[in-house]
Amino acid sequence: MKKENILFMKNIAKKIVTDVFATNSKEIISIIEDKGYDVVSFDIFDTLIKRNVNKSSDVFGVLENEYRKYFKAEKPIAELRKQAESMVNIDSATLDDIYSVITSLSNSEKEWLKDREIYLETKLCQKNRNMYDVFTWCKKNNKKILIISDMYLSNSVIERILKNSGYRDWDSLYVSCEYSARKATGKLFDIVKQQENLNVKNWVHIGDAQKGDYISPKREGLNAILIRINEYNTEYYNKKYLLKERKENKYTYNIINSFIKNNEPYDYNYYEKLGYEVIGPILYGYSQWLQYSAKRMNINKLFFLAREGAFLKKAFEIVSDSSIKAHLIKVSRKATTIPLLHKTENIEELLRSVNVSRRNFTVENLLDACGLNFEDKDRILKYTQIEKDELLERLSKESKDKLYKVSRDSIVENSRQQEEYIRGYLAEFNFSGNIGVCDVGWSGTIQRNLQEICPDTKVTGFYMGKKNKGIDNNGPAKAFLFDDERNSKIRSEIMSSPDIFELFFLSTDGTTIGYSEKNGKYYCIQAKPDQSVENAKEILKLQAAAIRFVEDFKKFRKNISICMDSNGYVAGYSRFINPPSLDTVKEFSSFSFLNVGTHSMVAEKNLLYYTVNPQKFIDEFLNNGSKSIFLRSIFKLPLPYANIIDFIRKFDKG
């Protein structure tokens, strides 16, 4: 039988044993109480302590990356480290013993690696929340607490790991390498029993290893409780990406997902899970990247563009070192476009300026986009005798030209006034010099508009993502997650449903529609909120959970220096959107997407209806800004909708 098949069968057997004999951690306290055990011993790793990596050997992969960075050399450190451990007497081996059998490294390299491995172990470890509760209960109830581990790290290192993780005041610590005896053989339990003078009937041992923590102690006459290594996993665990990342010797997502698993509150609802697991990592990664990028470009003032900007700014101020000033300005594509419309000279230029890209864009939508009031709109429609609901794409050239000619004076008057007001508004924030603007992104329209409104200001854009090479003509711009030349998979997944991605970052108040002035003070005018009060509450919960992740992860990263890759921060989003789950379809069925008119993110009808009415399907699909969710709501099957949408776009371009 092949080695892979044997390993597979062993894993199946282990899973069966765990499923049959493992105890839920929430039941352990009542078991100890009911049985009246006086002595409780705990295993350490995967019992009292969790590592913020997917499996213990991933520490060696991180170590290899650290070696490469420090020594500027390529050596298979992870493999050498694993092989060395298999070559020593595991009953008594210390870390020194393990490294001593590696002959392809110099003594100075081995000393550095030993120190760095210990450093990584102490920094990647944290308490297991469930078992910490059991440990604390045992202390309060005067149980004798023993800690027993089969481990090559010394007592002093293990003590440091335990104390760093919040554990205090245990009675005794036993580590196999200090006694040349292991739990798995039963010898370490014999030593503990003799040294502590214990009656095994009053003693229960708790751990995750089937042999060392369950079979062996039972063989020695002890009581034993087996726990699951992974009692809880994340909702958006992207195993496919984790395996790919590990092959490339990268560990960003590996660490992030493990950290989430070890720290996410158990009582989170759907939206809070989405915030902590998916949006939080993106926010953290963007904030780190933003500070680094702005510093490299000697930019010390950043302007976050509301509505998304309020959320981005909050995260940035948590992550940054405060050397860059952060401001929030309330702008929108519409509010920055209107001040420039007086420069248009014909209907084609006007339509390009207001970015008419939707097929269902009406005459009324156009007049609204120009910021005209009700009286002006009514006058224009009566004079031109064009219906307000008429689609622009169906108007003749003569009708469009007439519409522009009749409305031009009103457009120019309003545009010039808005230009004066927005300049006054921006001046109050000292919007000048070498500055950066920060937004979720895409084509950089607001950046271009701001640059044209304030020509003496050098404006650089910092985005989550940017598309269309034309953005470079709007001014210098950088993107964290993707652009036209980089990370095409991420781009396809996010742009398959850009509206829902933006929704997660939006503040719940209304969009900015213009500016006004009173007593020499300039202020913005905002529309009513897009979403219902109930929907807004859920988005606020999502954002609060995302900010909590940023705060939690910053504390973790503060103590450890590890290179992290931007792709790893977005792996959870990939799991969320490609394909979206039926739960996601259900949860967002009451949300409207943020484009012309108000439409549900999901399909209005079922598959049978669209089969009979294909044109209705085409119209809804083209006008929907959350196409992945729209398609899943119709077809129900878990297909790679982002890939399908990307293919359709390429086919359409062709």
C-alpha positions as CSV (number, residue, x, y, z in Angstrom):
1,M,0.0,0.0,0.0
2,K,1.3,3.5,-0.9
3,K,2.5,5.8,1.8
4,E,-0.2,8.3,0.9
5,N,-2.9,5.7,1.3
6,I,-1.6,4.5,4.7
7,L,-1.6,8.1,5.9
8,F,-5.1,8.6,4.6
9,M,-6.4,5.5,6.4
10,K,-4.6,6.6,9.6
11,N,-6.3,10.0,9.4
12,I,-9.7,8.3,8.8
13,A,-9.1,6.1,11.9
14,K,-8.1,9.1,14.0
15,K,-11.2,11.0,13.0
16,I,-13.5,8.0,13.9
17,V,-11.8,7.7,17.3
18,T,-12.2,11.5,17.9
19,D,-15.8,11.5,16.8
20,V,-16.6,8.6,19.2
21,F,-14.5,9.4,22.2
22,A,-13.9,13.2,22.2
23,T,-15.6,15.4,24.7
24,N,-17.0,18.9,24.0
25,S,-14.8,21.4,26.0
26,K,-18.0,23.0,27.4
27,E,-18.8,19.7,29.2
28,I,-15.4,19.2,30.9
29,I,-16.1,21.3,34.0
30,S,-19.3,19.4,34.7
31,I,-17.5,16.1,34.3
32,I,-14.7,17.1,36.7
33,E,-17.4,18.4,39.2
34,D,-19.6,15.3,38.9
35,K,-16.8,12.8,39.2
36,G,-15.1,14.7,42.1
37,Y,-11.6,14.7,40.6
38,D,-9.1,16.4,42.9
39,V,-6.1,16.4,40.4
40,V,-6.4,17.8,36.9
41,S,-3.5,17.5,34.4
42,F,-3.4,19.3,31.1
43,D,-1.5,18.7,27.9
44,I,-0.1,22.0,26.5
45,F,-0.1,22.4,22.7
46,D,-3.6,22.2,21.1
47,T,-5.0,21.9,24.7
48,L,-4.0,24.8,26.9
49,I,-2.2,26.5,24.1
50,K,-3.1,27.2,20.4
51,R,-0.6,28.2,17.8
52,N,-1.6,30.8,15.3
53,V,-0.7,28.6,12.4
54,N,-2.7,25.8,10.7
55,K,-0.5,23.0,11.9
56,S,2.6,22.8,14.1
57,S,5.0,22.1,11.2
58,D,4.0,25.4,9.6
59,V,6.2,27.1,12.3
60,F,9.1,25.6,10.3
61,G,7.9,27.1,7.1
62,V,7.7,30.5,8.7
63,L,11.2,29.9,10.1
64,E,12.5,29.2,6.6
65,N,11.1,32.5,5.4
66,E,12.8,34.3,8.3
67,Y,16.1,32.5,7.6
68,R,15.9,33.5,3.9
69,K,15.3,37.2,4.8
70,Y,18.1,37.2,7.4
71,F,20.8,35.3,5.6
72,K,19.8,36.2,2.1
73,A,20.2,32.5,1.2
74,E,17.9,29.7,-0.1
75,K,18.0,26.5,2.0
76,P,15.2,24.0,2.7
77,I,15.1,24.8,6.4
78,A,11.6,23.5,7.0
79,E,12.5,20.1,5.5
80,L,15.9,19.9,7.3
81,R,14.1,20.7,10.6
82,K,11.5,18.0,10.1
83,Q,14.1,15.4,9.2
84,A,16.3,16.2,12.1
85,E,13.4,15.7,14.6
86,S,12.8,12.2,13.1
87,M,16.5,11.3,13.6
88,V,16.8,11.8,17.3
89,N,15.6,9.9,20.4
90,I,12.2,11.5,20.8
91,D,11.9,10.4,24.4
92,S,14.7,12.7,25.6
93,A,15.5,15.0,22.7
94,T,15.9,18.7,23.4
95,L,16.0,21.5,20.8
96,D,19.8,21.4,20.9
97,D,19.8,17.7,20.2
98,I,17.5,18.2,17.2
99,Y,19.7,20.9,15.6
100,S,22.9,19.0,16.4
101,V,22.1,16.3,13.7
102,I,21.8,18.9,10.9
103,T,25.2,18.8,9.2
104,S,24.4,21.1,6.2
105,L,24.2,24.2,8.3
106,S,27.0,26.1,10.1
107,N,27.0,26.4,13.9
108,S,26.2,30.1,13.7
109,E,23.2,29.4,11.4
110,K,21.9,26.7,13.8
111,E,22.3,29.0,16.8
112,W,20.3,31.7,15.0
113,L,17.6,29.2,13.9
114,K,17.2,27.8,17.5
115,D,16.8,31.3,18.9
116,R,14.4,32.3,16.1
117,E,12.3,29.1,16.5
118,I,11.9,29.8,20.2
119,Y,11.0,33.4,19.4
120,L,8.4,32.2,16.9
121,E,6.9,29.7,19.3
122,T,6.5,32.3,22.0
123,K,5.0,34.8,19.7
124,L,2.7,32.6,17.6
125,C,1.2,30.9,20.7
126,Q,-1.8,32.0,22.7
127,K,-4.3,30.6,25.1
128,N,-7.0,28.2,24.0
129,R,-10.1,30.1,25.2
130,N,-12.2,27.1,26.1
131,M,-9.5,25.3,28.0
132,Y,-8.4,28.5,29.8
133,D,-12.0,28.6,31.2
134,V,-11.5,25.0,32.5
135,F,-8.1,25.9,33.9
136,T,-9.5,29.0,35.7
137,W,-12.4,27.0,37.1
138,C,-10.0,24.4,38.4
139,K,-7.9,27.1,40.2
140,K,-11.0,28.7,41.8
141,N,-12.1,25.3,43.0
142,N,-8.8,24.3,44.6
143,K,-7.9,21.5,42.2
144,K,-4.3,20.4,42.0
145,I,-3.2,21.5,38.5
146,L,-0.5,19.7,36.6
147,I,0.8,20.5,33.1
148,I,2.3,17.6,31.2
149,S,3.8,17.7,27.7
150,D,5.8,15.6,25.2
151,M,8.0,18.4,24.0
152,Y,11.6,19.2,23.0
153,L,11.4,22.8,24.3
154,S,12.8,23.4,27.8
155,N,10.8,24.0,30.9
156,S,11.8,27.7,30.9
157,V,10.6,28.2,27.3
158,I,7.3,26.3,28.1
159,E,6.8,28.5,31.2
160,R,7.3,31.6,29.1
161,I,4.7,30.5,26.6
162,L,2.2,29.6,29.3
163,K,2.7,32.9,31.2
164,N,2.6,35.0,28.0
165,S,-0.7,33.3,27.3
166,G,-2.2,34.2,30.6
167,Y,-1.7,31.0,32.6
168,R,-0.5,31.4,36.2
169,D,-0.2,29.4,39.5
170,W,-0.2,25.8,38.3
171,D,1.3,23.3,40.7
172,S,3.8,21.4,38.6
173,L,5.1,21.3,35.1
174,Y,6.5,18.2,33.4
175,V,8.1,18.3,30.0
176,S,9.3,15.0,28.4
177,C,12.8,16.3,27.4
178,E,13.6,17.1,31.0
179,Y,12.8,13.6,32.2
180,S,13.7,11.5,29.2
181,A,10.2,10.0,29.3
182,R,7.1,10.6,27.3
183,K,3.3,10.5,27.8
184,A,2.9,8.3,24.8
185,T,4.8,5.5,26.4
186,G,3.2,6.0,29.8
187,K,6.6,6.6,31.5
188,L,6.1,10.3,32.1
189,F,2.7,9.6,33.8
190,D,4.5,7.1,36.1
191,I,7.1,9.8,37.0
192,V,4.3,12.3,37.7
193,K,2.4,9.7,39.8
194,Q,5.5,9.0,41.9
195,Q,6.7,12.5,42.4
196,E,3.3,13.9,43.2
197,N,2.2,10.8,45.2
198,L,-1.1,10.6,43.4
199,N,-4.1,8.3,43.6
200,V,-5.0,7.7,40.0
201,K,-8.7,7.4,40.8
202,N,-8.8,11.1,41.8
203,W,-6.8,12.2,38.8
204,V,-8.0,13.1,35.3
205,H,-5.8,14.1,32.4
206,I,-7.1,16.3,29.5
207,G,-5.5,16.5,26.0
208,D,-5.9,16.2,22.3
209,A,-3.5,13.4,21.4
210,Q,-5.3,10.1,21.0
211,K,-2.3,8.0,22.2
212,G,-0.4,10.3,24.5
213,D,-3.4,12.0,26.2
214,Y,-6.1,9.3,26.0
215,I,-5.0,5.7,25.4
216,S,-1.8,5.9,27.4
217,P,-3.2,7.5,30.6
218,K,-6.1,5.0,30.5
219,R,-3.6,2.2,30.2
220,E,-1.9,3.6,33.3
221,G,-5.2,3.6,35.3
222,L,-5.8,7.3,35.0
223,N,-9.1,8.9,34.0
224,A,-8.7,10.7,30.7
225,I,-10.7,13.2,28.6
226,L,-10.0,13.5,24.9
227,I,-10.7,16.9,23.2
228,R,-10.8,17.8,19.5
229,I,-7.9,19.7,18.1
230,N,-10.2,21.8,15.9
231,E,-13.5,22.2,17.8
232,Y,-14.2,25.3,15.9
233,N,-13.3,26.5,12.4
234,T,-14.0,29.7,10.5
235,E,-17.0,30.2,8.3
236,Y,-14.9,31.3,5.4
237,Y,-12.0,28.9,5.7
238,N,-10.3,28.8,2.3
239,K,-8.5,25.5,2.4
240,K,-7.7,25.6,-1.3
241,Y,-5.8,28.9,-1.0
242,L,-4.1,27.8,2.2
243,L,-2.6,24.7,0.5
244,K,-1.6,26.8,-2.5
245,E,0.0,29.4,-0.2
246,R,1.9,26.7,1.7
247,K,3.3,25.2,-1.6
248,E,4.7,28.7,-2.3
249,N,6.1,28.9,1.2
250,K,3.9,31.7,2.2
251,Y,1.9,31.9,5.4
252,T,-0.1,35.1,5.5
253,Y,-3.5,33.5,5.2
254,N,-2.4,30.5,7.2
255,I,-1.7,32.8,10.2
256,I,-4.7,35.0,9.6
257,N,-7.2,32.2,9.5
258,S,-5.7,30.5,12.5
259,F,-5.8,33.8,14.4
260,I,-9.4,34.2,13.6
261,K,-10.2,30.7,14.6
262,N,-8.5,31.3,18.0
263,N,-10.0,34.7,18.7
264,E,-13.3,35.3,17.0
265,P,-16.2,35.6,19.5
266,Y,-18.4,32.5,19.4
267,D,-21.7,34.4,19.5
268,Y,-21.2,36.4,16.3
269,N,-24.1,36.5,13.9
270,Y,-23.9,36.2,10.1
271,Y,-22.8,39.8,9.5
272,E,-20.4,39.9,12.4
273,K,-18.7,36.7,11.2
274,L,-18.4,38.3,7.7
275,G,-16.9,41.4,9.3
276,Y,-14.3,39.6,11.5
277,E,-13.3,36.9,9.1
278,V,-13.5,38.6,5.7
279,I,-13.5,42.4,5.8
280,G,-11.3,42.8,8.9
281,P,-8.2,41.2,7.3
282,I,-8.7,43.3,4.1
283,L,-9.0,46.5,6.2
284,Y,-5.9,45.6,8.3
285,G,-3.8,44.8,5.2
286,Y,-4.9,47.9,3.4
287,S,-4.1,50.1,6.4
288,Q,-0.6,48.7,6.7
289,W,0.0,49.0,3.0
290,L,-1.3,52.6,2.9
291,Q,1.0,53.8,5.6
292,Y,4.0,52.2,4.0
293,S,3.1,53.5,0.5
294,A,2.4,57.1,1.6
295,K,5.7,57.3,3.5
296,R,7.6,56.1,0.5
297,M,6.1,58.9,-1.5
298,N,6.7,61.6,1.2
299,I,3.0,62.1,1.7
300,N,2.0,63.2,5.2
301,K,-1.6,64.1,4.6
302,L,-4.3,61.6,3.7
303,F,-7.9,62.5,2.8
304,F,-10.3,59.6,3.2
305,L,-13.3,60.0,0.8
306,A,-16.7,59.5,2.5
307,R,-18.8,57.4,2.4
308,E,-16.3,54.5,2.4
309,G,-13.6,56.7,3.8
310,A,-15.0,56.9,7.4
311,F,-14.6,53.2,7.8
312,L,-11.2,53.1,6.1
313,K,-10.0,56.0,8.3
314,K,-11.0,54.4,11.5
315,A,-9.0,51.3,10.7
316,F,-6.0,53.3,9.5
317,E,-5.8,55.3,12.7
318,I,-5.7,52.0,14.7
319,V,-2.9,50.5,12.6
320,S,-0.8,53.6,11.7
321,D,1.9,55.1,13.9
322,S,0.2,58.6,13.7
323,S,3.0,60.1,11.6
324,I,0.6,60.8,8.8
325,K,-2.4,63.1,9.3
326,A,-5.8,61.6,8.4
327,H,-8.8,63.7,7.4
328,L,-12.3,62.7,6.3
329,I,-13.9,64.7,3.5
330,K,-17.5,64.1,2.3
331,V,-17.5,63.7,-1.4
332,S,-19.0,61.6,-4.1
333,R,-18.7,61.0,-7.8
334,K,-21.8,63.2,-8.3
335,A,-20.8,65.9,-5.9
336,T,-17.3,66.3,-7.6
337,T,-18.6,66.0,-11.1
338,I,-21.3,68.7,-11.0
339,P,-18.7,71.5,-10.3
340,L,-17.0,70.6,-13.7
341,L,-20.1,70.3,-15.9
342,H,-19.9,74.0,-17.0
343,K,-16.8,73.0,-19.0
344,T,-18.8,70.6,-21.3
345,E,-19.7,71.9,-24.7
346,N,-22.0,69.2,-26.1
347,I,-24.2,66.3,-25.1
348,E,-21.5,63.7,-25.7
349,E,-19.1,65.5,-23.3
350,L,-21.9,65.8,-20.7
351,L,-22.7,62.1,-20.9
352,R,-19.0,61.2,-20.5
353,S,-18.7,63.5,-17.5
354,V,-21.7,62.0,-15.6
355,N,-20.5,58.5,-16.6
356,V,-23.6,57.1,-18.2
357,S,-22.8,53.4,-18.3
358,R,-26.1,51.7,-17.3
359,R,-28.6,50.7,-20.0
360,N,-31.6,51.8,-17.8
361,F,-30.3,55.4,-17.5
362,T,-33.3,57.7,-18.1
363,V,-33.6,61.4,-19.0
364,E,-34.6,62.1,-15.4
365,N,-31.5,60.3,-14.2
366,L,-29.4,62.5,-16.3
367,L,-31.0,65.7,-15.0
368,D,-30.6,64.5,-11.5
369,A,-26.9,63.7,-12.1
370,C,-26.5,67.3,-13.2
371,G,-27.9,68.5,-9.8
372,L,-30.9,70.3,-11.3
373,N,-33.8,71.2,-9.0
374,F,-37.4,70.2,-9.5
375,E,-38.4,73.5,-11.2
376,D,-35.6,73.3,-13.7
377,K,-36.3,69.7,-14.5
378,D,-40.0,70.3,-15.0
379,R,-39.3,73.3,-17.3
380,I,-36.8,71.4,-19.4
381,L,-39.1,68.3,-19.8
382,K,-42.1,70.5,-20.8
383,Y,-40.1,72.5,-23.3
384,T,-38.4,69.5,-25.0
385,Q,-41.6,67.3,-24.7
386,I,-39.5,64.4,-23.7
387,E,-40.8,61.9,-21.1
388,K,-38.7,61.8,-17.9
389,D,-38.7,57.9,-18.0
390,E,-37.4,57.8,-21.6
391,L,-34.2,55.8,-21.8
392,L,-31.3,57.9,-23.1
393,E,-30.1,55.1,-25.4
394,R,-33.4,55.3,-27.2
395,L,-33.3,59.0,-27.8
396,S,-32.4,60.3,-31.3
397,K,-29.3,62.5,-31.7
398,E,-31.5,65.5,-32.4
399,S,-33.5,64.9,-29.2
400,K,-30.3,64.6,-27.1
401,D,-28.9,67.8,-28.7
402,K,-32.1,69.6,-27.9
403,L,-32.1,68.4,-24.4
404,Y,-28.6,69.6,-23.9
405,K,-29.3,73.0,-25.5
406,V,-32.4,73.7,-23.3
407,S,-30.8,72.5,-20.1
408,R,-27.3,74.0,-20.6
409,D,-27.8,77.4,-18.9
410,S,-29.3,75.8,-15.7
411,I,-26.4,73.2,-15.7
412,V,-23.7,75.9,-16.1
413,E,-25.2,78.2,-13.4
414,N,-25.5,75.3,-10.9
415,S,-22.1,73.9,-11.8
416,R,-20.2,77.2,-11.2
417,Q,-21.9,77.7,-7.9
418,Q,-21.0,74.2,-6.8
419,E,-17.4,74.7,-8.0
420,E,-17.2,77.7,-5.6
421,Y,-18.8,75.8,-2.7
422,I,-16.6,72.7,-3.0
423,R,-13.4,74.7,-3.2
424,G,-14.5,76.5,-0.1
425,Y,-15.3,73.2,1.6
426,L,-12.0,71.7,0.7
427,A,-10.0,74.8,1.8
428,E,-11.4,74.3,5.3
429,F,-9.5,71.0,5.4
430,N,-6.3,72.5,3.9
431,F,-6.6,70.3,0.8
432,S,-3.3,71.4,-0.7
433,G,0.3,70.3,-1.3
434,N,1.4,66.7,-1.8
435,I,-1.6,64.7,-0.6
436,G,-3.2,61.3,-0.9
437,V,-6.9,60.4,-1.3
438,C,-8.1,57.1,0.0
439,D,-11.1,55.1,-1.3
440,V,-12.3,51.6,-2.1
441,G,-11.5,52.5,-5.7
442,W,-12.1,51.3,-9.3
443,S,-11.6,54.0,-12.0
444,G,-10.4,57.0,-10.0
445,T,-13.2,59.4,-11.1
446,I,-13.3,61.4,-7.8
447,Q,-9.5,61.7,-7.8
448,R,-9.6,63.1,-11.3
449,N,-12.4,65.5,-10.4
450,L,-10.6,66.8,-7.3
451,Q,-7.4,67.3,-9.2
452,E,-9.3,69.4,-11.8
453,I,-11.1,71.4,-9.1
454,C,-7.8,72.0,-7.2
455,P,-5.2,72.1,-10.0
456,D,-2.4,73.3,-7.7
457,T,-2.7,70.3,-5.4
458,K,-0.8,67.1,-6.2
459,V,-3.3,64.3,-5.7
460,T,-2.3,60.6,-5.5
461,G,-4.9,57.9,-5.1
462,F,-4.6,54.9,-2.7
463,Y,-7.2,52.3,-3.5
464,M,-8.2,48.8,-2.6
465,G,-8.4,48.1,-6.3
466,K,-8.3,50.0,-9.6
467,K,-9.4,49.1,-13.0
468,N,-9.0,50.6,-16.5
469,K,-5.6,51.9,-17.5
470,G,-7.3,55.3,-18.0
471,I,-7.0,55.8,-14.2
472,D,-3.4,56.8,-14.7
473,N,-4.6,59.7,-16.8
474,N,-6.6,60.8,-13.7
475,G,-3.4,61.2,-11.7
476,P,-0.9,58.9,-10.0
477,A,-2.6,56.0,-8.3
478,K,-1.7,52.8,-6.4
479,A,-3.9,49.8,-5.5
480,F,-3.5,47.3,-2.6
481,L,-5.4,44.3,-4.0
482,F,-5.5,44.5,-7.8
483,D,-5.1,46.6,-10.9
484,D,-5.3,45.7,-14.6
485,E,-1.8,44.0,-14.6
486,R,-1.9,42.4,-11.2
487,N,-4.0,39.8,-9.3
488,S,-6.5,39.1,-12.1
489,K,-8.3,36.5,-10.0
490,I,-8.9,38.9,-7.1
491,R,-10.1,41.5,-9.6
492,S,-12.5,39.1,-11.2
493,E,-14.0,38.0,-7.9
494,I,-14.4,41.5,-6.5
495,M,-15.7,43.0,-9.8
496,S,-18.2,40.2,-10.2
497,S,-20.2,42.0,-7.5
498,P,-18.6,45.4,-6.8
499,D,-21.7,46.8,-5.2
500,I,-21.7,44.3,-2.3
501,F,-18.0,44.9,-1.8
502,E,-18.6,48.6,-1.6
503,L,-21.6,48.1,0.7
504,F,-19.4,46.6,3.4
505,F,-17.3,49.8,3.6
506,L,-20.1,52.4,3.3
507,S,-21.2,54.5,6.2
508,T,-24.9,54.1,6.7
509,D,-25.8,57.8,6.2
510,G,-26.7,59.1,2.7
511,T,-24.4,60.0,-0.1
512,T,-23.1,63.5,-0.6
513,I,-25.1,65.3,-3.4
514,G,-23.6,68.8,-3.2
515,Y,-22.4,71.7,-1.1
516,S,-23.7,75.0,0.4
517,E,-22.5,78.0,2.4
518,K,-23.8,79.8,5.4
519,N,-22.1,82.7,7.2
520,G,-18.9,82.0,5.4
521,K,-18.9,78.3,6.4
522,Y,-19.1,75.6,3.8
523,Y,-20.9,72.3,4.4
524,C,-22.0,69.2,2.4
525,I,-25.6,68.3,1.6
526,Q,-26.4,64.6,2.0
527,A,-29.2,62.4,0.6
528,K,-31.3,60.1,2.7
529,P,-29.7,56.7,3.6
530,D,-29.9,54.0,0.9
531,Q,-30.7,51.1,3.2
532,S,-33.5,50.4,5.7
533,V,-32.8,50.9,9.4
534,E,-32.7,47.2,9.9
535,N,-30.2,46.6,7.1
536,A,-28.1,49.6,8.3
537,K,-27.9,48.0,11.8
538,E,-26.5,44.8,10.3
539,I,-23.8,46.7,8.3
540,L,-22.8,48.5,11.4
541,K,-22.4,45.2,13.2
542,L,-20.3,43.9,10.3
543,Q,-18.1,47.0,10.5
544,A,-17.7,46.9,14.3
545,A,-16.6,43.2,14.0
546,A,-14.1,44.1,11.3
547,I,-12.7,46.9,13.4
548,R,-12.4,44.5,16.3
549,F,-10.3,42.2,14.1
550,V,-8.1,45.1,13.2
551,E,-7.6,45.9,16.9
552,D,-7.0,42.3,17.9
553,F,-4.6,41.5,15.0
554,K,-2.6,44.7,15.6
555,K,-1.9,43.5,19.2
556,F,-0.8,40.2,17.9
557,R,1.4,41.7,15.1
558,K,2.9,44.2,17.5
559,N,4.9,41.4,19.1
560,I,6.0,39.6,16.0
561,S,7.8,40.6,12.8
562,I,6.7,38.4,9.9
563,C,6.5,39.3,6.2
564,M,2.9,39.1,5.0
565,D,1.6,38.9,1.5
566,S,-1.4,41.0,0.3
567,N,-3.1,38.1,-1.4
568,G,-3.5,36.3,1.9
569,Y,-5.6,39.1,3.3
570,V,-8.3,38.6,0.7
571,A,-8.5,34.8,0.6
572,G,-11.6,34.9,2.9
573,Y,-13.4,37.2,0.5
574,S,-12.7,34.7,-2.3
575,R,-14.4,32.0,-0.2
576,F,-17.3,34.3,0.4
577,I,-18.0,35.4,-3.1
578,N,-17.0,32.6,-5.5
579,P,-19.5,31.2,-5.2
580,P,-21.7,33.0,-2.7
581,S,-23.7,30.7,-0.4
582,L,-27.4,30.4,-0.4
583,D,-27.3,31.9,3.1
584,T,-25.6,34.9,1.6
585,V,-28.4,35.1,-1.0
586,K,-31.0,35.0,1.7
587,E,-29.3,37.5,4.0
588,F,-28.8,40.1,1.2
589,S,-32.2,39.6,-0.5
590,S,-33.6,42.7,1.3
591,F,-30.6,45.0,0.4
592,S,-30.8,47.3,-2.6
593,F,-27.7,47.9,-4.7
594,L,-26.3,51.4,-5.1
595,N,-26.8,52.4,-8.7
596,V,-29.4,54.0,-10.8
597,G,-32.8,53.3,-9.4
598,T,-33.5,50.8,-6.6
599,H,-33.1,47.1,-7.3
600,S,-32.6,44.0,-5.2
601,M,-29.2,42.3,-5.2
602,V,-31.0,39.0,-5.9
603,A,-33.2,38.1,-8.8
604,E,-36.8,39.3,-8.8
605,K,-38.1,36.1,-10.4
606,N,-37.2,32.4,-10.6
607,L,-35.4,30.4,-13.3
608,L,-38.6,29.3,-15.0
609,Y,-39.7,32.9,-15.4
610,Y,-36.4,33.9,-17.0
611,T,-36.4,30.9,-19.3
612,V,-39.7,32.2,-20.7
613,N,-38.6,35.8,-20.6
614,P,-34.8,35.8,-21.5
615,Q,-34.7,39.6,-22.3
616,K,-35.9,40.3,-18.8
617,F,-33.0,38.2,-17.5
618,I,-30.5,40.0,-19.7
619,D,-31.7,43.4,-18.6
620,E,-31.7,42.6,-14.9
621,F,-28.3,40.9,-15.2
622,L,-26.6,43.8,-17.0
623,N,-28.0,46.4,-14.6
624,N,-27.2,44.4,-11.4
625,G,-24.1,45.4,-9.5
626,S,-23.9,42.1,-7.6
627,K,-24.0,39.6,-10.4
628,S,-22.5,36.6,-8.5
629,I,-25.3,36.8,-6.0
630,F,-27.9,37.5,-8.7
631,L,-26.9,34.3,-10.6
632,R,-26.7,32.2,-7.5
633,S,-30.2,33.3,-6.5
634,I,-31.5,32.0,-9.9
635,F,-29.5,28.8,-10.5
636,K,-29.0,27.8,-6.9
637,L,-26.0,25.6,-7.8
638,P,-22.5,26.3,-6.2
639,L,-20.9,27.3,-9.5
640,P,-17.8,29.6,-9.9
641,Y,-20.0,32.5,-10.9
642,A,-17.1,35.1,-10.8
643,N,-15.3,33.1,-13.4
644,I,-18.4,32.8,-15.5
645,I,-19.0,36.5,-15.3
646,D,-15.4,37.2,-16.2
647,F,-15.6,34.9,-19.3
648,I,-18.8,36.7,-20.4
649,R,-17.1,40.0,-20.2
650,K,-14.1,38.8,-22.2
651,F,-16.4,37.3,-24.8
652,D,-18.5,40.5,-24.9
653,K,-15.3,42.5,-25.5
654,G,-14.2,40.1,-28.2
